[in-house]
Amino acid sequence: MPLSPLDIHNKEFSRGFRGYNEDEVNEFLEQVIKDYEIVLKEKKELENKLLSSNEQIGHYNSIEETLQKSIVIAQEAAEEVRRNSQKEAKLIVKEAEKNADRIVNEALSKARRIAMEIEELKKQSKVFRNRFKMIVEAQLDLIQSDDWDHLMEYEVDTAELEHLDLPQD
């Protein structure tokens, strides 16, 4: 067991013939006691600092462990988000491709219908043109017929018409 300042203070030496000077020994012991008290006080302070440092290290180790776990969790979450994003992107692309195919198919179908309608309209316009041409030619034949010349040559006696009695309104 180490000596305490009180042990040093209470220490008594036996006296011998021609021993040491008692005042010098006592003075030296007093100095040793003071120095030893300072050393013990410093030791206690250092022990307290060491304990505090160990507690801080423990706290920092705990924080480090928590941060490492958090980093692992964040990495796992990021990986999960990335995987989910890729799945969602694939689904969006597939849906977009389906919609694009549907739109293209609808457009092709509509274009075919319009082309068929155009062909039908062309046929109808040819029929109409031929009928109209026939009507115009028939009318032209009527105009060019001799009946118009006979009509212009026909003379009416207006004097005879004046003597006719017409009913009055």
C-alpha positions as CSV (number, residue, x, y, z in Angstrom):
1,M,0.0,0.0,0.0
2,P,1.4,3.4,-1.0
3,L,2.3,6.0,1.6
4,S,0.0,8.8,2.3
5,P,1.1,12.3,3.4
6,L,-0.2,11.5,6.9
7,D,2.0,8.4,7.0
8,I,5.0,10.5,6.2
9,H,4.0,13.2,8.7
10,N,3.5,10.6,11.6
11,K,6.7,8.7,10.8
12,E,9.1,8.8,13.8
13,F,12.6,7.8,13.6
14,S,14.5,6.3,16.5
15,R,17.4,8.4,17.8
16,G,20.9,7.3,17.8
17,F,24.1,8.7,19.0
18,R,25.3,11.2,16.5
19,G,22.1,11.0,14.5
20,Y,20.8,13.5,11.9
21,N,19.8,17.0,12.8
22,E,16.2,16.7,13.9
23,D,15.1,20.2,12.5
24,E,16.6,19.4,9.1
25,V,14.9,16.0,8.9
26,N,11.6,17.6,10.0
27,E,12.0,20.4,7.4
28,F,12.8,17.9,4.7
29,L,9.8,15.7,5.7
30,E,7.5,18.7,5.5
31,Q,8.8,19.4,2.0
32,V,8.3,15.8,1.0
33,I,4.7,15.9,2.4
34,K,3.9,19.0,0.4
35,D,5.4,17.6,-2.8
36,Y,3.7,14.2,-2.2
37,E,0.3,15.9,-1.7
38,I,0.8,17.8,-4.9
39,V,1.7,14.6,-6.7
40,L,-1.3,12.8,-5.3
41,K,-3.6,15.7,-6.2
42,E,-2.2,15.7,-9.8
43,K,-2.6,12.0,-9.9
44,K,-6.3,12.3,-8.9
45,E,-6.8,15.1,-11.4
46,L,-5.2,12.9,-14.1
47,E,-7.3,10.0,-13.1
48,N,-10.4,12.2,-13.3
49,K,-9.3,13.5,-16.7
50,L,-8.7,9.9,-17.9
51,L,-12.1,8.8,-16.7
52,S,-13.7,11.8,-18.4
53,S,-11.7,11.1,-21.6
54,N,-12.7,7.4,-21.5
55,E,-16.3,8.5,-21.1
56,Q,-16.0,10.8,-24.0
57,I,-14.3,8.1,-26.1
58,G,-17.1,5.7,-25.2
59,H,-19.6,8.4,-26.2
60,Y,-17.8,9.1,-29.5
61,N,-17.5,5.3,-30.1
62,S,-21.3,5.1,-29.6
63,I,-21.9,8.0,-31.9
64,E,-19.5,6.4,-34.5
65,E,-21.3,3.1,-34.2
66,T,-24.7,4.8,-34.6
67,L,-23.4,6.8,-37.6
68,Q,-22.0,3.6,-39.2
69,K,-25.3,1.9,-38.7
70,S,-27.1,5.0,-40.1
71,I,-24.8,5.0,-43.1
72,V,-25.5,1.3,-43.7
73,I,-29.2,1.9,-43.4
74,A,-29.0,5.0,-45.7
75,Q,-27.1,3.0,-48.3
76,E,-29.6,0.2,-48.1
77,A,-32.5,2.7,-48.4
78,A,-30.8,4.4,-51.3
79,E,-30.3,1.0,-53.0
80,E,-34.0,0.2,-52.4
81,V,-35.0,3.5,-53.8
82,R,-32.8,3.0,-56.8
83,R,-34.2,-0.5,-57.4
84,N,-37.8,0.8,-57.0
85,S,-37.0,3.7,-59.3
86,Q,-35.7,1.3,-62.0
87,K,-38.8,-0.9,-61.7
88,E,-41.1,2.1,-61.9
89,A,-39.1,3.5,-64.9
90,K,-39.5,0.1,-66.7
91,L,-43.2,0.1,-66.0
92,I,-43.5,3.6,-67.3
93,V,-41.6,2.7,-70.4
94,K,-43.8,-0.4,-71.0
95,E,-46.9,1.7,-70.5
96,A,-45.7,4.4,-72.8
97,E,-44.8,1.8,-75.4
98,K,-48.3,0.2,-75.1
99,N,-49.9,3.7,-75.4
100,A,-47.7,4.5,-78.4
101,D,-48.6,1.2,-80.1
102,R,-52.3,1.9,-79.4
103,I,-52.0,5.4,-80.8
104,V,-50.1,4.3,-83.9
105,N,-52.7,1.5,-84.5
106,E,-55.6,3.9,-84.1
107,A,-53.9,6.4,-86.4
108,L,-53.3,3.7,-89.0
109,S,-56.9,2.5,-88.8
110,K,-58.1,6.1,-89.1
111,A,-55.8,6.7,-92.1
112,R,-57.2,3.5,-93.8
113,R,-60.8,4.7,-93.2
114,I,-60.0,8.1,-94.6
115,A,-58.3,6.6,-97.6
116,M,-61.3,4.4,-98.2
117,E,-63.6,7.4,-97.8
118,I,-61.5,9.3,-100.3
119,E,-61.7,6.5,-102.8
120,E,-65.5,6.4,-102.3
121,L,-65.7,10.1,-102.7
122,K,-63.7,9.9,-105.9
123,K,-66.1,7.2,-107.3
124,Q,-69.1,9.4,-106.3
125,S,-67.5,12.5,-107.9
126,K,-66.9,10.5,-111.2
127,V,-70.5,9.3,-111.2
128,F,-71.7,12.8,-110.5
129,R,-69.4,14.3,-113.2
130,N,-70.6,11.8,-115.7
131,R,-74.3,12.4,-114.8
132,F,-73.8,16.2,-114.9
133,K,-72.0,15.9,-118.2
134,M,-74.9,13.9,-119.6
135,I,-77.4,16.5,-118.4
136,V,-75.3,19.3,-119.8
137,E,-74.9,17.5,-123.1
138,A,-78.7,16.7,-123.2
139,Q,-79.4,20.4,-122.6
140,L,-76.9,21.4,-125.2
141,D,-78.6,19.0,-127.6
142,L,-81.9,20.6,-126.8
143,I,-80.5,24.1,-127.4
144,Q,-78.9,23.0,-130.7
145,S,-82.0,21.3,-132.0
146,D,-84.1,22.6,-134.9
147,D,-87.1,23.1,-132.7
148,W,-85.7,26.4,-131.5
149,D,-85.5,27.6,-135.1
150,H,-89.1,26.5,-135.8
151,L,-90.2,28.3,-132.6
152,M,-88.6,31.5,-133.8
153,E,-90.3,31.2,-137.2
154,Y,-93.7,30.7,-135.7
155,E,-95.8,33.8,-136.1
156,V,-98.9,34.7,-134.1
157,D,-101.6,37.1,-135.4
158,T,-101.9,39.6,-132.6
159,A,-104.9,41.3,-134.2
160,E,-106.9,38.1,-133.8
161,L,-105.9,37.9,-130.2
162,E,-107.2,41.3,-129.4
163,H,-110.7,40.4,-130.4
164,L,-110.9,37.4,-128.1
165,D,-112.8,37.9,-124.9
166,L,-110.9,37.0,-121.9
167,P,-112.6,36.7,-118.6
168,Q,-111.8,39.6,-116.3
169,D,-110.7,39.0,-112.8
